[in-house]
Structures are given as structure tokens and as C-alpha cells.
Amino acid sequence: MSRITLTNSQGVLWARMDAVLGGQQALELEAAILEAASLGRIAVSVLDLSQVPAMDSCGVGALVRLQTALATKGRRLILANPVPAVADELRLRDLYAFFHISSDIRPEMDVNRLLLARDA
């Protein structure tokens, strides 16, 4: 049973996972977002991390590869609503600024508001 949900809202790919971001599931999430963004020619992908309680090194690696792959194609990845444990993991690895992270975005927001919303 997949714990990954992908939807298209106003031309933005919204991905959500409701499990620890690690191991095989991290690789599956990475592949699913890359495939959906490529097939749909979607410029902005949002990964909602509000239901991800923790992340391991496989999860961090998947996010870095995903960010890099999308950026090299001129696409954007936004990490949305990370729980404190996930945000802290990114900060500890000095990766928080590497990602576009926002703690208060929702699918009903238009693309311009999504791109402007960013944690300091």
C-alpha cells in the first residue's frame, strides 16, 4: 500500500507522504515526483511534509537528488509544512537554505503566492 499521494491543483503538482521519509519509500517518492512532473510538464512541485514524522539519510539524499533534478530542468520544488523533526534534520545537515521551504502553504494558493512563501 502506497503512502504517497500525488494531485494536480491549478497546474502545481502536490505530493504528500504519510510515513517516515526513508529507505525504499524515499526512493519511491523521488521517482514518483520526477515522473509526474516530467509527464505533466509541471513547473512547480510541492512536497507536503506535514505527515512525515521523521527522515533518515536516504530521505535526505532523495530530497537533494529531487531538488537537483528538477532545478536542472528549470523546475521548482517547494517543501511544505515540515514537522520540527524534519526541519531540524535539514538544519543539522546545513541544507535548510538549499531548499525552498514554507511552513504555511496550501493547495488553494496560486503559483505566485507559493513561490513567494518562504521561511526565513
Biopython code that builds the backbone (N, CA, C, O; Angstrom):
import numpy as np
from Bio.PDB.StructureBuilder import StructureBuilder

atoms = [
    (1, "MET", "N", (0.837, -1.170, 0.000)),
    (1, "MET", "CA", (0.000, 0.000, 0.000)),
    (1, "MET", "C", (0.893, 1.249, 0.000)),
    (1, "MET", "O", (1.765, 1.419, 0.853)),
    (2, "SER", "N", (0.647, 2.091, -0.967)),
    (2, "SER", "CA", (1.449, 3.299, -1.087)),
    (2, "SER", "C", (1.000, 4.361, -0.088)),
    (2, "SER", "O", (-0.195, 4.546, 0.144)),
    (3, "ARG", "N", (1.941, 5.031, 0.479)),
    (3, "ARG", "CA", (1.661, 6.142, 1.396)),
    (3, "ARG", "C", (1.982, 7.460, 0.711)),
    (3, "ARG", "O", (2.175, 8.481, 1.371)),
    (4, "ILE", "N", (2.038, 7.436, -0.610)),
    (4, "ILE", "CA", (2.343, 8.615, -1.413)),
    (4, "ILE", "C", (1.092, 9.011, -2.182)),
    (4, "ILE", "O", (0.456, 8.179, -2.830)),
    (5, "THR", "N", (0.748, 10.288, -2.102)),
    (5, "THR", "CA", (-0.403, 10.809, -2.834)),
    (5, "THR", "C", (0.078, 11.936, -3.734)),
    (5, "THR", "O", (0.790, 12.833, -3.282)),
    (6, "LEU", "N", (-0.307, 11.897, -5.009)),
    (6, "LEU", "CA", (0.037, 12.951, -5.957)),
    (6, "LEU", "C", (-1.250, 13.531, -6.526)),
    (6, "LEU", "O", (-2.139, 12.788, -6.941)),
    (7, "THR", "N", (-1.353, 14.856, -6.546)),
    (7, "THR", "CA", (-2.502, 15.531, -7.150)),
    (7, "THR", "C", (-2.010, 16.761, -7.900)),
    (7, "THR", "O", (-0.934, 17.293, -7.626)),
    (8, "ASN", "N", (-2.827, 17.195, -8.851)),
    (8, "ASN", "CA", (-2.537, 18.406, -9.594)),
    (8, "ASN", "C", (-3.571, 19.439, -9.189)),
    (8, "ASN", "O", (-4.770, 19.225, -9.364)),
    (9, "SER", "N", (-3.113, 20.553, -8.652)),
    (9, "SER", "CA", (-4.001, 21.627, -8.237)),
    (9, "SER", "C", (-3.541, 22.915, -8.892)),
    (9, "SER", "O", (-2.477, 23.434, -8.555)),
    (10, "GLN", "N", (-4.317, 23.430, -9.808)),
    (10, "GLN", "CA", (-4.012, 24.678, -10.511)),
    (10, "GLN", "C", (-2.655, 24.619, -11.212)),
    (10, "GLN", "O", (-1.923, 25.609, -11.233)),
    (11, "GLY", "N", (-2.320, 23.469, -11.782)),
    (11, "GLY", "CA", (-1.069, 23.329, -12.506)),
    (11, "GLY", "C", (0.150, 23.090, -11.633)),
    (11, "GLY", "O", (1.277, 23.103, -12.128)),
    (12, "VAL", "N", (-0.061, 22.871, -10.342)),
    (12, "VAL", "CA", (1.024, 22.586, -9.404)),
    (12, "VAL", "C", (0.892, 21.129, -8.957)),
    (12, "VAL", "O", (-0.190, 20.688, -8.570)),
    (13, "LEU", "N", (1.986, 20.396, -9.012)),
    (13, "LEU", "CA", (1.992, 19.024, -8.521)),
    (13, "LEU", "C", (2.136, 19.048, -7.010)),
    (13, "LEU", "O", (3.112, 19.583, -6.484)),
    (14, "TRP", "N", (1.165, 18.468, -6.308)),
    (14, "TRP", "CA", (1.221, 18.351, -4.849)),
    (14, "TRP", "C", (1.475, 16.894, -4.510)),
    (14, "TRP", "O", (0.704, 16.011, -4.888)),
    (15, "ALA", "N", (2.554, 16.655, -3.801)),
    (15, "ALA", "CA", (2.891, 15.306, -3.343)),
    (15, "ALA", "C", (2.795, 15.286, -1.829)),
    (15, "ALA", "O", (3.145, 16.252, -1.152)),
    (16, "ARG", "N", (2.317, 14.175, -1.319)),
    (16, "ARG", "CA", (2.177, 14.042, 0.133)),
    (16, "ARG", "C", (2.565, 12.621, 0.517)),
    (16, "ARG", "O", (2.262, 11.657, -0.187)),
    (17, "MET", "N", (3.230, 12.525, 1.629)),
    (17, "MET", "CA", (3.626, 11.217, 2.152)),
    (17, "MET", "C", (3.251, 11.174, 3.622)),
    (17, "MET", "O", (3.431, 12.155, 4.344)),
    (18, "ASP", "N", (2.734, 10.046, 4.061)),
    (18, "ASP", "CA", (2.327, 9.941, 5.468)),
    (18, "ASP", "C", (3.072, 8.817, 6.176)),
    (18, "ASP", "O", (2.479, 7.917, 6.771)),
    (19, "ALA", "N", (4.389, 8.906, 6.086)),
    (19, "ALA", "CA", (5.255, 7.906, 6.723)),
    (19, "ALA", "C", (6.636, 8.519, 6.899)),
    (19, "ALA", "O", (6.912, 9.603, 6.386)),
    (20, "VAL", "N", (7.493, 7.827, 7.619)),
    (20, "VAL", "CA", (8.883, 8.264, 7.738)),
    (20, "VAL", "C", (9.487, 8.296, 6.336)),
    (20, "VAL", "O", (9.318, 7.361, 5.553)),
    (21, "LEU", "N", (10.187, 9.374, 6.034)),
    (21, "LEU", "CA", (10.822, 9.519, 4.728)),
    (21, "LEU", "C", (12.194, 8.865, 4.809)),
    (21, "LEU", "O", (13.164, 9.470, 5.264)),
    (22, "GLY", "N", (12.251, 7.617, 4.358)),
    (22, "GLY", "CA", (13.495, 6.876, 4.427)),
    (22, "GLY", "C", (13.430, 5.605, 3.621)),
    (22, "GLY", "O", (12.360, 5.184, 3.182)),
    (23, "GLY", "N", (14.564, 5.005, 3.431)),
    (23, "GLY", "CA", (14.669, 3.720, 2.758)),
    (23, "GLY", "C", (14.002, 3.685, 1.403)),
    (23, "GLY", "O", (14.075, 4.645, 0.635)),
    (24, "GLN", "N", (13.357, 2.585, 1.115)),
    (24, "GLN", "CA", (12.717, 2.363, -0.179)),
    (24, "GLN", "C", (11.613, 3.378, -0.459)),
    (24, "GLN", "O", (11.418, 3.775, -1.608)),
    (25, "GLN", "N", (10.892, 3.801, 0.571)),
    (25, "GLN", "CA", (9.809, 4.765, 0.350)),
    (25, "GLN", "C", (10.353, 6.112, -0.112)),
    (25, "GLN", "O", (9.691, 6.802, -0.887)),
    (26, "ALA", "N", (11.522, 6.495, 0.338)),
    (26, "ALA", "CA", (12.134, 7.746, -0.118)),
    (26, "ALA", "C", (12.453, 7.670, -1.605)),
    (26, "ALA", "O", (12.242, 8.630, -2.347)),
    (27, "LEU", "N", (12.960, 6.525, -2.030)),
    (27, "LEU", "CA", (13.265, 6.333, -3.451)),
    (27, "LEU", "C", (11.991, 6.324, -4.289)),
    (27, "LEU", "O", (11.964, 6.878, -5.388)),
    (28, "GLU", "N", (10.940, 5.698, -3.775)),
    (28, "GLU", "CA", (9.656, 5.670, -4.485)),
    (28, "GLU", "C", (9.069, 7.074, -4.612)),
    (28, "GLU", "O", (8.540, 7.435, -5.663)),
    (29, "LEU", "N", (9.162, 7.860, -3.549)),
    (29, "LEU", "CA", (8.659, 9.232, -3.592)),
    (29, "LEU", "C", (9.435, 10.048, -4.618)),
    (29, "LEU", "O", (8.842, 10.766, -5.422)),
    (30, "GLU", "N", (10.739, 9.942, -4.591)),
    (30, "GLU", "CA", (11.585, 10.665, -5.545)),
    (30, "GLU", "C", (11.197, 10.320, -6.982)),
    (30, "GLU", "O", (11.003, 11.213, -7.806)),
    (31, "ALA", "N", (11.084, 9.033, -7.278)),
    (31, "ALA", "CA", (10.732, 8.594, -8.631)),
    (31, "ALA", "C", (9.334, 9.050, -9.030)),
    (31, "ALA", "O", (9.123, 9.471, -10.167)),
    (32, "ALA", "N", (8.382, 8.973, -8.110)),
    (32, "ALA", "CA", (7.002, 9.357, -8.414)),
    (32, "ALA", "C", (6.902, 10.844, -8.750)),
    (32, "ALA", "O", (6.220, 11.220, -9.703)),
    (33, "ILE", "N", (7.573, 11.681, -7.979)),
    (33, "ILE", "CA", (7.525, 13.129, -8.246)),
    (33, "ILE", "C", (8.222, 13.456, -9.565)),
    (33, "ILE", "O", (7.698, 14.230, -10.366)),
    (34, "LEU", "N", (9.383, 12.880, -9.793)),
    (34, "LEU", "CA", (10.096, 13.142, -11.052)),
    (34, "LEU", "C", (9.273, 12.717, -12.258)),
    (34, "LEU", "O", (9.195, 13.442, -13.250)),
    (35, "GLU", "N", (8.663, 11.546, -12.172)),
    (35, "GLU", "CA", (7.854, 11.052, -13.285)),
    (35, "GLU", "C", (6.629, 11.932, -13.513)),
    (35, "GLU", "O", (6.336, 12.299, -14.651)),
    (36, "ALA", "N", (5.920, 12.268, -12.459)),
    (36, "ALA", "CA", (4.708, 13.079, -12.590)),
    (36, "ALA", "C", (5.042, 14.480, -13.100)),
    (36, "ALA", "O", (4.325, 15.012, -13.947)),
    (37, "ALA", "N", (6.105, 15.074, -12.603)),
    (37, "ALA", "CA", (6.496, 16.424, -13.034)),
    (37, "ALA", "C", (6.918, 16.417, -14.500)),
    (37, "ALA", "O", (6.619, 17.356, -15.237)),
    (38, "SER", "N", (7.607, 15.366, -14.921)),
    (38, "SER", "CA", (8.060, 15.272, -16.309)),
    (38, "SER", "C", (6.904, 15.002, -17.263)),
    (38, "SER", "O", (6.785, 15.652, -18.302)),
    (39, "LEU", "N", (6.062, 14.053, -16.916)),
    (39, "LEU", "CA", (4.933, 13.710, -17.786)),
    (39, "LEU", "C", (3.963, 14.871, -17.930)),
    (39, "LEU", "O", (3.443, 15.126, -19.016)),
    (40, "GLY", "N", (3.727, 15.564, -16.843)),
    (40, "GLY", "CA", (2.780, 16.668, -16.874)),
    (40, "GLY", "C", (3.409, 17.999, -17.235)),
    (40, "GLY", "O", (2.727, 19.023, -17.293)),
    (41, "ARG", "N", (4.724, 17.983, -17.479)),
    (41, "ARG", "CA", (5.459, 19.225, -17.760)),
    (41, "ARG", "C", (5.127, 20.297, -16.722)),
    (41, "ARG", "O", (4.861, 21.453, -17.054)),
    (42, "ILE", "N", (5.152, 19.888, -15.486)),
    (42, "ILE", "CA", (4.777, 20.764, -14.372)),
    (42, "ILE", "C", (6.005, 21.534, -13.902)),
    (42, "ILE", "O", (7.059, 20.953, -13.643)),
    (43, "ALA", "N", (5.847, 22.860, -13.797)),
    (43, "ALA", "CA", (6.966, 23.728, -13.434)),
    (43, "ALA", "C", (7.201, 23.801, -11.932)),
    (43, "ALA", "O", (8.328, 24.034, -11.495)),
    (44, "VAL", "N", (6.146, 23.604, -11.129)),
    (44, "VAL", "CA", (6.263, 23.705, -9.678)),
    (44, "VAL", "C", (5.709, 22.446, -9.018)),
    (44, "VAL", "O", (4.577, 22.036, -9.275)),
    (45, "SER", "N", (6.524, 21.848, -8.171)),
    (45, "SER", "CA", (6.097, 20.683, -7.389)),
    (45, "SER", "C", (6.215, 21.035, -5.916)),
    (45, "SER", "O", (7.205, 21.623, -5.482)),
    (46, "VAL", "N", (5.193, 20.666, -5.153)),
    (46, "VAL", "CA", (5.187, 20.909, -3.717)),
    (46, "VAL", "C", (5.151, 19.556, -3.020)),
    (46, "VAL", "O", (4.304, 18.715, -3.321)),
    (47, "LEU", "N", (6.059, 19.355, -2.104)),
    (47, "LEU", "CA", (6.068, 18.141, -1.287)),
    (47, "LEU", "C", (5.609, 18.516, 0.111)),
    (47, "LEU", "O", (6.330, 19.182, 0.853)),
    (48, "ASP", "N", (4.415, 18.089, 0.463)),
    (48, "ASP", "CA", (3.839, 18.370, 1.782)),
    (48, "ASP", "C", (4.431, 17.384, 2.787)),
    (48, "ASP", "O", (4.202, 16.178, 2.698)),
    (49, "LEU", "N", (5.188, 17.909, 3.733)),
    (49, "LEU", "CA", (5.862, 17.076, 4.733)),
    (49, "LEU", "C", (5.151, 17.085, 6.089)),
    (49, "LEU", "O", (5.719, 16.648, 7.089)),
    (50, "SER", "N", (3.932, 17.572, 6.126)),
    (50, "SER", "CA", (3.219, 17.715, 7.401)),
    (50, "SER", "C", (2.913, 16.380, 8.071)),
    (50, "SER", "O", (2.695, 16.340, 9.282)),
    (51, "GLN", "N", (2.893, 15.294, 7.314)),
    (51, "GLN", "CA", (2.605, 13.979, 7.877)),
    (51, "GLN", "C", (3.827, 13.067, 7.883)),
    (51, "GLN", "O", (3.705, 11.854, 8.052)),
    (52, "VAL", "N", (4.997, 13.657, 7.698)),
    (52, "VAL", "CA", (6.259, 12.902, 7.738)),
    (52, "VAL", "C", (6.883, 13.148, 9.112)),
    (52, "VAL", "O", (7.419, 14.230, 9.352)),
    (53, "PRO", "N", (6.826, 12.164, 10.023)),
    (53, "PRO", "CA", (7.294, 12.382, 11.395)),
    (53, "PRO", "C", (8.814, 12.459, 11.539)),
    (53, "PRO", "O", (9.321, 13.028, 12.506)),
    (54, "ALA", "N", (9.537, 11.886, 10.580)),
    (54, "ALA", "CA", (11.000, 11.854, 10.655)),
    (54, "ALA", "C", (11.556, 11.517, 9.281)),
    (54, "ALA", "O", (10.826, 11.128, 8.369)),
    (55, "MET", "N", (12.882, 11.678, 9.158)),
    (55, "MET", "CA", (13.526, 11.358, 7.894)),
    (55, "MET", "C", (14.938, 10.876, 8.187)),
    (55, "MET", "O", (15.606, 11.392, 9.084)),
    (56, "ASP", "N", (15.385, 9.886, 7.429)),
    (56, "ASP", "CA", (16.743, 9.377, 7.610)),
    (56, "ASP", "C", (17.643, 9.858, 6.471)),
    (56, "ASP", "O", (17.227, 10.684, 5.658)),
    (57, "SER", "N", (18.848, 9.354, 6.410)),
    (57, "SER", "CA", (19.794, 9.802, 5.390)),
    (57, "SER", "C", (19.328, 9.467, 3.976)),
    (57, "SER", "O", (19.634, 10.203, 3.038)),
    (58, "CYS", "N", (18.597, 8.371, 3.809)),
    (58, "CYS", "CA", (18.034, 8.038, 2.489)),
    (58, "CYS", "C", (17.011, 9.089, 2.074)),
    (58, "CYS", "O", (16.944, 9.473, 0.906)),
    (59, "GLY", "N", (16.221, 9.547, 3.027)),
    (59, "GLY", "CA", (15.238, 10.585, 2.753)),
    (59, "GLY", "C", (15.908, 11.896, 2.385)),
    (59, "GLY", "O", (15.487, 12.566, 1.442)),
    (60, "VAL", "N", (16.943, 12.267, 3.119)),
    (60, "VAL", "CA", (17.681, 13.489, 2.815)),
    (60, "VAL", "C", (18.292, 13.393, 1.419)),
    (60, "VAL", "O", (18.212, 14.335, 0.631)),
    (61, "GLY", "N", (18.898, 12.255, 1.122)),
    (61, "GLY", "CA", (19.502, 12.050, -0.201)),
    (61, "GLY", "C", (18.474, 12.146, -1.316)),
    (61, "GLY", "O", (18.743, 12.739, -2.361)),
    (62, "ALA", "N", (17.295, 11.565, -1.100)),
    (62, "ALA", "CA", (16.236, 11.618, -2.108)),
    (62, "ALA", "C", (15.794, 13.056, -2.347)),
    (62, "ALA", "O", (15.564, 13.454, -3.489)),
    (63, "LEU", "N", (15.674, 13.843, -1.272)),
    (63, "LEU", "CA", (15.269, 15.242, -1.428)),
    (63, "LEU", "C", (16.332, 16.050, -2.175)),
    (63, "LEU", "O", (15.998, 16.876, -3.025)),
    (64, "VAL", "N", (17.593, 15.818, -1.866)),
    (64, "VAL", "CA", (18.675, 16.537, -2.553)),
    (64, "VAL", "C", (18.680, 16.175, -4.036)),
    (64, "VAL", "O", (18.788, 17.061, -4.884)),
    (65, "ARG", "N", (18.566, 14.903, -4.356)),
    (65, "ARG", "CA", (18.551, 14.482, -5.763)),
    (65, "ARG", "C", (17.332, 15.049, -6.485)),
    (65, "ARG", "O", (17.429, 15.488, -7.631)),
    (66, "LEU", "N", (16.196, 15.037, -5.812)),
    (66, "LEU", "CA", (14.963, 15.561, -6.397)),
    (66, "LEU", "C", (15.099, 17.051, -6.682)),
    (66, "LEU", "O", (14.767, 17.509, -7.775)),
    (67, "GLN", "N", (15.584, 17.804, -5.705)),
    (67, "GLN", "CA", (15.797, 19.245, -5.884)),
    (67, "GLN", "C", (16.725, 19.498, -7.066)),
    (67, "GLN", "O", (16.441, 20.346, -7.913)),
    (68, "THR", "N", (17.819, 18.772, -7.122)),
    (68, "THR", "CA", (18.814, 18.961, -8.171)),
    (68, "THR", "C", (18.247, 18.605, -9.548)),
    (68, "THR", "O", (18.437, 19.349, -10.510)),
    (69, "ALA", "N", (17.557, 17.477, -9.639)),
    (69, "ALA", "CA", (16.996, 17.035, -10.913)),
    (69, "ALA", "C", (15.959, 18.018, -11.439)),
    (69, "ALA", "O", (15.951, 18.335, -12.629)),
    (70, "LEU", "N", (15.091, 18.499, -10.569)),
    (70, "LEU", "CA", (14.071, 19.451, -11.011)),
    (70, "LEU", "C", (14.699, 20.792, -11.388)),
    (70, "LEU", "O", (14.322, 21.395, -12.393)),
    (71, "ALA", "N", (15.649, 21.257, -10.591)),
    (71, "ALA", "CA", (16.285, 22.549, -10.860)),
    (71, "ALA", "C", (17.037, 22.538, -12.190)),
    (71, "ALA", "O", (17.030, 23.539, -12.907)),
    (72, "THR", "N", (17.681, 21.433, -12.527)),
    (72, "THR", "CA", (18.426, 21.372, -13.789)),
    (72, "THR", "C", (17.491, 21.403, -14.996)),
    (72, "THR", "O", (17.924, 21.682, -16.114)),
    (73, "LYS", "N", (16.203, 21.115, -14.768)),
    (73, "LYS", "CA", (15.206, 21.183, -15.843)),
    (73, "LYS", "C", (14.399, 22.484, -15.782)),
    (73, "LYS", "O", (13.400, 22.638, -16.484)),
    (74, "GLY", "N", (14.848, 23.418, -14.934)),
    (74, "GLY", "CA", (14.156, 24.690, -14.816)),
    (74, "GLY", "C", (12.865, 24.624, -14.028)),
    (74, "GLY", "O", (12.000, 25.488, -14.170)),
    (75, "ARG", "N", (12.730, 23.600, -13.196)),
    (75, "ARG", "CA", (11.517, 23.420, -12.400)),
    (75, "ARG", "C", (11.803, 23.699, -10.940)),
    (75, "ARG", "O", (12.959, 23.697, -10.517)),
    (76, "ARG", "N", (10.750, 23.942, -10.164)),
    (76, "ARG", "CA", (10.892, 24.301, -8.751)),
    (76, "ARG", "C", (10.314, 23.217, -7.855)),
    (76, "ARG", "O", (9.303, 22.594, -8.180)),
    (77, "LEU", "N", (10.970, 23.004, -6.728)),
    (77, "LEU", "CA", (10.473, 22.117, -5.678)),
    (77, "LEU", "C", (10.303, 22.959, -4.425)),
    (77, "LEU", "O", (11.208, 23.691, -4.023)),
    (78, "ILE", "N", (9.134, 22.844, -3.815)),
    (78, "ILE", "CA", (8.873, 23.517, -2.547)),
    (78, "ILE", "C", (8.583, 22.441, -1.510)),
    (78, "ILE", "O", (7.732, 21.577, -1.726)),
    (79, "LEU", "N", (9.283, 22.492, -0.393)),
    (79, "LEU", "CA", (8.995, 21.604, 0.731)),
    (79, "LEU", "C", (8.036, 22.355, 1.641)),
    (79, "LEU", "O", (8.351, 23.440, 2.129)),
    (80, "ALA", "N", (6.875, 21.775, 1.864)),
    (80, "ALA", "CA", (5.815, 22.468, 2.598)),
    (80, "ALA", "C", (5.573, 21.855, 3.963)),
    (80, "ALA", "O", (5.565, 20.636, 4.131)),
    (81, "ASN", "N", (5.375, 22.733, 4.930)),
    (81, "ASN", "CA", (4.876, 22.362, 6.251)),
    (81, "ASN", "C", (5.656, 21.249, 6.946)),
    (81, "ASN", "O", (5.045, 20.320, 7.474)),
    (82, "PRO", "N", (6.995, 21.314, 6.961)),
    (82, "PRO", "CA", (7.739, 20.238, 7.624)),
    (82, "PRO", "C", (7.512, 20.259, 9.137)),
    (82, "PRO", "O", (7.450, 21.323, 9.753)),
    (83, "VAL", "N", (7.392, 19.086, 9.715)),
    (83, "VAL", "CA", (7.306, 18.991, 11.171)),
    (83, "VAL", "C", (8.672, 19.369, 11.740)),
    (83, "VAL", "O", (9.671, 19.301, 11.023)),
    (84, "PRO", "N", (8.739, 19.768, 13.017)),
    (84, "PRO", "CA", (10.023, 20.204, 13.589)),
    (84, "PRO", "C", (11.167, 19.198, 13.430)),
    (84, "PRO", "O", (12.304, 19.598, 13.180)),
    (85, "ALA", "N", (10.887, 17.915, 13.571)),
    (85, "ALA", "CA", (11.960, 16.917, 13.454)),
    (85, "ALA", "C", (12.568, 16.903, 12.050)),
    (85, "ALA", "O", (13.781, 16.749, 11.906)),
    (86, "VAL", "N", (11.756, 17.061, 11.036)),
    (86, "VAL", "CA", (12.248, 17.073, 9.655)),
    (86, "VAL", "C", (12.993, 18.377, 9.374)),
    (86, "VAL", "O", (14.069, 18.359, 8.777)),
    (87, "ALA", "N", (12.434, 19.494, 9.794)),
    (87, "ALA", "CA", (13.108, 20.785, 9.613)),
    (87, "ALA", "C", (14.460, 20.781, 10.334)),
    (87, "ALA", "O", (15.455, 21.259, 9.789)),
    (88, "ASP", "N", (14.497, 20.248, 11.549)),
    (88, "ASP", "CA", (15.752, 20.180, 12.308)),
    (88, "ASP", "C", (16.779, 19.306, 11.611)),
    (88, "ASP", "O", (17.968, 19.627, 11.607)),
    (89, "GLU", "N", (16.331, 18.202, 11.019)),
    (89, "GLU", "CA", (17.249, 17.315, 10.293)),
    (89, "GLU", "C", (17.904, 18.069, 9.133)),
    (89, "GLU", "O", (19.104, 17.922, 8.904)),
    (90, "LEU", "N", (17.140, 18.862, 8.410)),
    (90, "LEU", "CA", (17.691, 19.648, 7.310)),
    (90, "LEU", "C", (18.648, 20.723, 7.823)),
    (90, "LEU", "O", (19.683, 20.985, 7.210)),
    (91, "ARG", "N", (18.301, 21.337, 8.941)),
    (91, "ARG", "CA", (19.186, 22.354, 9.527)),
    (91, "ARG", "C", (20.496, 21.729, 10.007)),
    (91, "ARG", "O", (21.569, 22.290, 9.783)),
    (92, "LEU", "N", (20.416, 20.576, 10.663)),
    (92, "LEU", "CA", (21.619, 19.898, 11.166)),
    (92, "LEU", "C", (22.582, 19.534, 10.039)),
    (92, "LEU", "O", (23.799, 19.525, 10.224)),
    (93, "ARG", "N", (22.029, 19.240, 8.888)),
    (93, "ARG", "CA", (22.858, 18.884, 7.731)),
    (93, "ARG", "C", (23.207, 20.111, 6.889)),
    (93, "ARG", "O", (23.776, 19.989, 5.805)),
    (94, "ASP", "N", (22.863, 21.286, 7.396)),
    (94, "ASP", "CA", (23.115, 22.559, 6.722)),
    (94, "ASP", "C", (22.486, 22.600, 5.326)),
    (94, "ASP", "O", (23.085, 23.108, 4.378)),
    (95, "LEU", "N", (21.265, 22.054, 5.217)),
    (95, "LEU", "CA", (20.553, 22.001, 3.940)),
    (95, "LEU", "C", (19.276, 22.838, 3.922)),
    (95, "LEU", "O", (18.592, 22.895, 2.900)),
    (96, "TYR", "N", (18.952, 23.477, 5.019)),
    (96, "TYR", "CA", (17.682, 24.206, 5.078)),
    (96, "TYR", "C", (17.622, 25.279, 3.992)),
    (96, "TYR", "O", (16.582, 25.450, 3.356)),
    (97, "ALA", "N", (18.710, 25.997, 3.772)),
    (97, "ALA", "CA", (18.727, 27.050, 2.753)),
    (97, "ALA", "C", (18.832, 26.494, 1.333)),
    (97, "ALA", "O", (18.566, 27.213, 0.370)),
    (98, "PHE", "N", (19.216, 25.227, 1.193)),
    (98, "PHE", "CA", (19.316, 24.595, -0.123)),
    (98, "PHE", "C", (17.940, 24.421, -0.752)),
    (98, "PHE", "O", (17.798, 24.415, -1.975)),
    (99, "PHE", "N", (16.931, 24.280, 0.102)),
    (99, "PHE", "CA", (15.567, 24.040, -0.358)),
    (99, "PHE", "C", (14.704, 25.290, -0.200)),
    (99, "PHE", "O", (14.980, 26.161, 0.626)),
    (100, "HIS", "N", (13.670, 25.350, -1.002)),
    (100, "HIS", "CA", (12.615, 26.361, -0.824)),
    (100, "HIS", "C", (11.635, 25.714, 0.153)),
    (100, "HIS", "O", (10.957, 24.747, -0.193)),
    (101, "ILE", "N", (11.561, 26.252, 1.380)),
    (101, "ILE", "CA", (10.738, 25.660, 2.434)),
    (101, "ILE", "C", (9.754, 26.696, 2.938)),
    (101, "ILE", "O", (10.117, 27.839, 3.214)),
    (102, "SER", "N", (8.502, 26.278, 3.053)),
    (102, "SER", "CA", (7.477, 27.164, 3.592)),
    (102, "SER", "C", (6.610, 26.381, 4.570)),
    (102, "SER", "O", (6.197, 25.253, 4.297)),
    (103, "SER", "N", (6.344, 27.002, 5.710)),
    (103, "SER", "CA", (5.561, 26.335, 6.753)),
    (103, "SER", "C", (4.069, 26.635, 6.698)),
    (103, "SER", "O", (3.311, 26.153, 7.539)),
    (104, "ASP", "N", (3.644, 27.414, 5.733)),
    (104, "ASP", "CA", (2.232, 27.769, 5.707)),
    (104, "ASP", "C", (1.710, 27.912, 4.282)),
    (104, "ASP", "O", (1.307, 29.001, 3.875)),
    (105, "ILE", "N", (1.716, 26.819, 3.524)),
    (105, "ILE", "CA", (1.132, 26.864, 2.188)),
    (105, "ILE", "C", (0.110, 25.748, 2.040)),
    (105, "ILE", "O", (0.182, 24.706, 2.691)),
    (106, "ARG", "N", (-0.842, 26.014, 1.158)),
    (106, "ARG", "CA", (-1.972, 25.108, 0.957)),
    (106, "ARG", "C", (-2.277, 24.982, -0.534)),
    (106, "ARG", "O", (-1.917, 25.871, -1.306)),
    (107, "PRO", "N", (-2.923, 23.911, -0.953)),
    (107, "PRO", "CA", (-3.215, 23.700, -2.378)),
    (107, "PRO", "C", (-4.055, 24.796, -3.031)),
    (107, "PRO", "O", (-3.965, 24.988, -4.244)),
    (108, "GLU", "N", (-4.860, 25.511, -2.269)),
    (108, "GLU", "CA", (-5.695, 26.544, -2.889)),
    (108, "GLU", "C", (-4.930, 27.820, -3.232)),
    (108, "GLU", "O", (-5.494, 28.714, -3.863)),
    (109, "MET", "N", (-3.672, 27.928, -2.837)),
    (109, "MET", "CA", (-2.866, 29.109, -3.146)),
    (109, "MET", "C", (-2.454, 29.075, -4.617)),
    (109, "MET", "O", (-2.194, 28.009, -5.174)),
    (110, "ASP", "N", (-2.398, 30.256, -5.239)),
    (110, "ASP", "CA", (-1.952, 30.286, -6.632)),
    (110, "ASP", "C", (-0.424, 30.173, -6.680)),
    (110, "ASP", "O", (0.260, 30.336, -5.669)),
    (111, "VAL", "N", (0.084, 29.892, -7.870)),
    (111, "VAL", "CA", (1.510, 29.613, -8.049)),
    (111, "VAL", "C", (2.381, 30.769, -7.566)),
    (111, "VAL", "O", (3.399, 30.541, -6.913)),
    (112, "ASN", "N", (1.996, 32.000, -7.877)),
    (112, "ASN", "CA", (2.823, 33.143, -7.462)),
    (112, "ASN", "C", (2.930, 33.241, -5.953)),
    (112, "ASN", "O", (4.009, 33.521, -5.432)),
    (113, "ARG", "N", (1.851, 33.021, -5.250)),
    (113, "ARG", "CA", (1.905, 33.051, -3.770)),
    (113, "ARG", "C", (2.753, 31.904, -3.244)),
    (113, "ARG", "O", (3.477, 32.072, -2.262)),
    (114, "LEU", "N", (2.675, 30.742, -3.882)),
    (114, "LEU", "CA", (3.511, 29.604, -3.463)),
    (114, "LEU", "C", (4.985, 29.944, -3.575)),
    (114, "LEU", "O", (5.770, 29.669, -2.668)),
    (115, "LEU", "N", (5.353, 30.548, -4.702)),
    (115, "LEU", "CA", (6.757, 30.849, -4.935)),
    (115, "LEU", "C", (7.279, 31.957, -4.028)),
    (115, "LEU", "O", (8.475, 32.009, -3.739)),
    (116, "LEU", "N", (6.405, 32.830, -3.582)),
    (116, "LEU", "CA", (6.823, 33.908, -2.683)),
    (116, "LEU", "C", (6.889, 33.479, -1.231)),
    (116, "LEU", "O", (7.635, 34.063, -0.446)),
    (117, "ALA", "N", (6.116, 32.461, -0.862)),
    (117, "ALA", "CA", (6.099, 31.995, 0.525)),
    (117, "ALA", "C", (7.380, 31.231, 0.801)),
    (117, "ALA", "O", (7.693, 30.251, 0.125)),
    (118, "ARG", "N", (8.111, 31.687, 1.795)),
    (118, "ARG", "CA", (9.368, 31.021, 2.121)),
    (118, "ARG", "C", (9.753, 31.325, 3.549)),
    (118, "ARG", "O", (9.643, 32.465, 4.001)),
    (119, "ASP", "N", (10.204, 30.311, 4.257)),
    (119, "ASP", "CA", (10.677, 30.516, 5.623)),
    (119, "ASP", "C", (11.999, 31.261, 5.600)),
    (119, "ASP", "O", (12.785, 31.150, 4.660)),
    (120, "ALA", "N", (12.219, 32.015, 6.647)),
    (120, "ALA", "CA", (13.482, 32.775, 6.746)),
    (120, "ALA", "C", (14.602, 31.887, 7.227)),
    (120, "ALA", "O", (15.735, 32.346, 7.373)),
]
sb = StructureBuilder()
sb.init_structure("model")
sb.init_model(0)
sb.init_chain("A")
sb.init_seg("    ")
for serial, (resi, resn, name, xyz) in enumerate(atoms, 1):
    if name == "N":
        sb.init_residue(resn, " ", resi, " ")
    sb.init_atom(name, np.array(xyz, "f"), 0.0, 1.0, " ", f" {name:<3s}", serial, name[0])
structure = sb.get_structure()
